[in-house]
Every structure is written in structure tokens, then in C-alpha cells.
Amino acid sequence: MREKKKKEKITYIDDGSTIADMSGLSGKPENKDIRPYAGFRDIWRTYWLATKMMLVPTLIAVGFLMSLFFIMTFLFSVA
């Protein structure tokens, strides 16, 4: 008869740390060029960059829905 292979039992040890351990970070930035907050200009620039990325897919989706609406309107108005 064949012997069954025993599975290795894994033992996990909890060291108490979280997945995102940020205890090594200090409150003050080391680089003085980095501002601790984002100004209005940075926020506005980030907003427009994100909007420009979403503009073309949004127009494609709206165009598809409009064409579907007009096709359905034409089909049901003829009948």
C-alpha cells in the first residue's frame, strides 16, 4: 500500500505589527523642498489632469448611449 504524505504544518507567529507599519516615519519631512500640504494650485492642477484623462472615455460612453437612444426611438416610432 502507498503511504500518504503528511502535509507540513505551518506555524504563524504574530509579532504585533500591522500590515502598514508606519512607525519608522517621523512627523517632519527630511527634505525642506517638500511642502507638508498641497496648495490650491496643486489641487487644481491634479483635478484638471484627472478630468482630461476621463474626458474621451466619457464622451464615447455618452455618444454610445445617445446613438442607442435614437435607434430605439426610431424603431419604436415606426411601429
QUITA-V379458 format. One record per backbone hydrogen bond with DSSP energy under -1.0 kcal/mol. CO is the residue of the C=O (numbers start at 1). NH is the residue of the N-H. E is the energy in kcal/mol with one decimal. If there is no record, write none. Layout:
co = [CO:CO]
nh = [NH:NH]
e = [E:E]
//
This chain:
co = [22:39:40:41:42:43:44:45:46:47:48:49:50:51:54:55:56:57:58:59:60:61:62:63:64:65:66:67:68:69:70:71:72:73:74:75]
nh = [25:43:44:45:46:47:48:49:50:51:52:53:54:55:58:59:60:61:62:63:64:65:66:67:68:69:70:71:72:73:74:75:76:77:78:79]
e = [-1.3:-2.2:-2.8:-2.2:-2.3:-2.2:-2.2:-2.2:-2.1:-2.3:-2.5:-1.5:-1.4:-1.0:-1.7:-2.4:-2.3:-2.2:-2.5:-2.5:-2.3:-2.3:-2.5:-2.4:-2.3:-2.3:-2.5:-2.3:-2.4:-2.5:-2.3:-2.5:-2.3:-1.6:-1.4:-1.0]
//
